[in-house]
Amino acid sequence: MDESSPTPTTPPEEEAPDAGTIDRRGFLHKVSTVSAGITALAVGIPAAAAFVSPALPQKPLDDWIKVADDVALLDVGEPVRVNFVKTDQDAWIETRTLNSVWLFTEDGEKFKAYNAKCTHLGCSYVHDKEKKAFFCPCHRGQFDIKTGKVLDGPPPRGLDELQVEIRDSAVYVKYRDFRLGIAEQVVA
């Protein structure tokens, strides 16, 4: 070899990192990726469920509404007005309405329930204790307590009677609204 030719110098060998260790930048990248994934799942799953759930088939709701806890608490021979809140779900919109029914029993075993809206124009009627009848103050309509038939005034039909069911001494009513101002009883 010629002494005049320079000898190649080799750089000092750097220690190669172990395959199991990562540097600070790699660690922060992995932590950020995992955190972003967890956040996306925490926000995305409920948002997707809220968007898709109204489109999925729903189990049918029991449309019987509990209006009295115990039949023993209801007066025999005296109608009782009961108010309740009905909740309706239409896709993403939930609507709550305050409704009323009149309950009546002559013997404490068989019950009648009337929708609390007058069949003429939907006004709320009251119990006239002196006349022993229901009285609608809007247009002076009167109805029989026992049958719901029109006694006087402009209502085109008797009161709308609702289905009643007794379960474990509680009174349930299948509440319905009906079209007003017509002689036939048509569900609204």
C-alpha positions in Angstrom: 0.0 0.0 0.0 1.0 3.4 -0.7 1.6 5.6 2.2 0.6 8.7 0.4 -3.0 7.5 -0.1 -5.3 8.5 2.6 -6.7 5.8 4.6 -10.5 5.7 4.9 -11.7 6.6 8.3 -14.7 5.0 9.6 -17.1 7.0 11.7 -17.5 5.7 15.2 -20.3 3.2 15.4 -23.5 4.6 17.0 -25.3 2.4 19.3 -28.4 1.0 17.5 -31.5 1.4 19.6 -33.1 -1.8 20.8 -36.1 -2.9 18.8 -38.3 -2.6 22.0 -37.5 1.0 22.8 -38.9 4.1 21.1 -37.8 7.7 21.3 -39.8 10.6 22.8 -41.3 11.7 19.4 -42.5 8.2 18.6 -44.0 7.8 22.1 -46.0 11.1 21.8 -47.2 10.1 18.4 -48.6 6.8 19.7 -50.2 8.4 22.7 -51.8 11.1 20.5 -53.1 8.4 18.1 -54.6 6.3 20.9 -56.2 9.4 22.6 -57.7 10.6 19.3 -59.2 7.1 18.7 -60.7 6.9 22.2 -62.2 10.4 21.8 -63.6 9.6 18.3 -65.3 6.4 19.7 -66.6 8.2 22.8 -68.2 10.9 20.6 -69.0 8.9 17.5 -70.8 5.9 18.9 -73.5 7.9 20.8 -73.9 10.3 17.9 -74.3 7.4 15.4 -76.8 5.7 17.7 -78.9 8.9 18.1 -79.0 9.3 14.4 -79.8 5.7 13.5 -82.0 4.6 16.4 -85.3 6.3 15.2 -85.0 4.5 11.9 -84.8 1.1 13.6 -87.9 -0.8 14.4 -89.2 -0.1 17.9 -91.0 -2.5 20.1 -94.7 -1.5 20.3 -95.5 0.6 23.3 -98.2 -0.3 25.8 -100.8 2.4 25.1 -102.7 1.6 28.3 -102.2 4.5 30.7 -102.4 4.1 34.4 -104.9 6.7 35.7 -105.6 5.4 39.3 -103.5 3.4 41.6 -106.3 1.7 43.6 -110.0 1.3 42.8 -110.7 1.6 46.5 -109.7 5.3 46.4 -112.4 6.2 43.8 -115.8 7.3 44.9 -118.7 5.1 43.9 -121.5 6.9 42.1 -119.4 10.1 41.7 -117.3 10.9 38.6 -113.6 11.7 39.2 -111.5 13.7 36.8 -107.9 12.3 36.4 -105.1 14.3 34.6 -102.1 12.5 33.2 -99.2 13.2 30.9 -98.9 11.2 27.7 -95.6 11.0 25.9 -95.4 10.4 22.2 -92.2 9.6 20.3 -92.0 10.5 16.6 -88.5 9.7 15.3 -86.3 12.3 17.1 -89.1 14.4 18.5 -90.7 13.6 21.9 -94.0 15.3 22.7 -95.6 15.4 26.1 -99.3 16.4 26.4 -101.5 16.9 29.4 -104.7 14.9 29.0 -107.7 14.1 31.2 -110.3 11.4 31.5 -113.4 11.2 33.7 -113.8 7.9 35.6 -117.1 6.7 36.8 -118.3 3.6 38.6 -121.7 2.7 40.1 -120.5 -0.4 41.9 -116.8 -0.1 42.4 -116.1 -3.0 40.0 -117.1 -1.9 36.5 -115.6 1.4 35.4 -116.4 3.8 32.6 -113.9 6.3 31.3 -114.7 9.3 29.1 -112.3 11.5 27.2 -112.5 14.8 29.0 -113.0 16.8 25.8 -116.5 17.8 24.7 -117.4 16.2 21.4 -118.7 19.5 20.0 -115.5 21.7 19.9 -113.1 20.0 22.4 -113.8 22.2 25.4 -113.2 20.7 28.8 -116.4 19.9 30.6 -117.1 19.8 34.3 -119.3 17.8 36.7 -122.5 19.6 37.7 -123.3 18.0 41.1 -126.7 19.6 41.3 -128.0 18.2 37.9 -125.9 15.0 38.3 -124.6 15.6 34.7 -121.5 16.7 32.9 -121.7 20.3 31.7 -119.7 21.9 29.0 -119.5 25.7 29.6 -118.5 26.6 26.0 -121.9 26.0 24.4 -123.9 24.7 27.3 -123.8 21.0 26.3 -124.9 18.5 28.9 -124.1 14.8 29.1 -125.5 11.9 31.2 -122.9 10.7 33.7 -123.8 7.0 33.5 -124.1 6.7 29.7 -122.3 9.8 28.3 -125.3 10.5 26.0 -126.2 14.1 25.1 -128.9 15.6 27.3 -128.9 19.1 26.0 -126.9 21.5 23.7 -125.1 21.3 20.4 -122.7 18.3 20.8 -123.3 16.0 17.8 -122.7 12.8 19.8 -122.3 11.5 23.3 -119.0 11.5 25.2 -116.2 9.5 23.8 -116.0 6.4 26.0 -112.6 4.8 26.4 -111.6 1.2 27.1 -110.9 0.5 30.8 -108.9 -2.3 32.3 -108.3 -3.2 35.9 -104.8 -4.7 36.7 -103.9 -5.5 40.3 -106.6 -3.0 41.6 -105.1 -0.2 39.4 -107.2 1.4 36.7 -105.7 1.6 33.2 -107.3 3.5 30.2 -106.6 3.1 26.5 -106.5 6.8 25.8 -107.6 8.1 22.3 -108.5 11.4 20.9 -111.4 11.6 18.4 -112.5 14.0 15.7 -114.7 16.8 17.0 -117.9 18.2 15.7 -119.1 15.1 13.8 -121.7 12.5 14.6 -119.5 9.5 14.1 -116.7 8.6 16.5 -113.6 8.6 14.4 -110.1 8.3 15.9 -108.1 11.5 15.3 
